[in-house]
Amino acid sequence: MHIAVSWDITDGPDRTDISNQMIEVLRPYSWARPLTTYYVVKTDAFGREAINANLTRIGQNYPQRVRFVVTPLMQGPYQGFLTQQDWQAVNERTA
């Protein structure tokens, strides 16, 4: 099972710091980033809830700066146009 997570952070002097905080939430999981702020994360229901809760905390700290979405748990292949290396990374988390 996996989820997809994507976010936007408005520009500002601490944008990189906020982004690093959000990436740190994903660090315990196996994830791939095929697009700039689109992460495919291998996880289960408990991991999904932990990811959502931790990202929500960050969003609440920067309510005018951070927006994110977390998909429901899902399985199955993706389709689209990526490099072969990106497809391999995505498929390792969705197979």
N, C-alpha and C positions, 0 to 999 in steps of 0.2 A: 504494500500500500504506500501511497505517497500523497503529498499535497503540493500545491504551488503557492508561493508567497511573492507578492510584488508590492513595492512601495514607491512613494514620491516624497522627497524632502526638499523644501524650498531652499533657495540659495541663502547663504549667510556664512559668517566666519567660522561657525562650528558645524557646518554641513558634514564634513568628513568625520568628525567625532560622532555625530548622531548616526551616520551610516555605519561606522565601526561598531557602535553599540548594538545596532540591529543585526549586523552580521554575527556578532558574538552570540546572540540568541540561537542562531542556527548552527554554531560551531560543534555542538555535541552530536549532530546528526550528519548523515551522509547526504550531501547536496551538490547540485550542479547549477551553474548560472549561465544558461544559454543566451540570455538577453541582459541588457544593462542592469535592470533591477527586477528580474524575474528568476526566481529560484525554484527548482524542483527538489523537494526534500523527501527522502525516504523516512517514513515514520509510521506510528500507529496512532490510535485515538488519544492515548495519554500524551504522546509527544505533540500531537496537534494542539491539544488544549494548553500545554505548557508553552508552546511557541506563541500561540495567540495571546495568552495572558501576559507573557513577557514583552511582546511587541506592543500590546495595549498600554502597559506601564510606561514604555518609552514614549508612545504617542501622547499619553496624558501629561508627560513632562514637557512636551513641545506641541501643544494643541493647535497652534497656528502654523506649524511647520511640517508635521508628519501626517501622511495618509498611507494606509496599507490595506491589503486584502489577503485573506487566507482562504483557500478553497476547502471544500469538504474533502474527506479522505476519498481517494479514487484509485483505480488501477486501469491499466491499459496503455497502449502506445499513443504517442503524440504524432502529429503530422505537421509539416511546415517546411521551411527552408533554412537549414543550419549547416555549419561545417560538419564534416565527418567526425571530427573530434568532439564537437558539441553533441552530436547524435549519440555517440558512444557514451558520453557522460550522462546524458538524459536516460538512455536505455538501461544503464546500470542501476538507476534508481527507480525505474518504473516496471522492470521485468518481474 
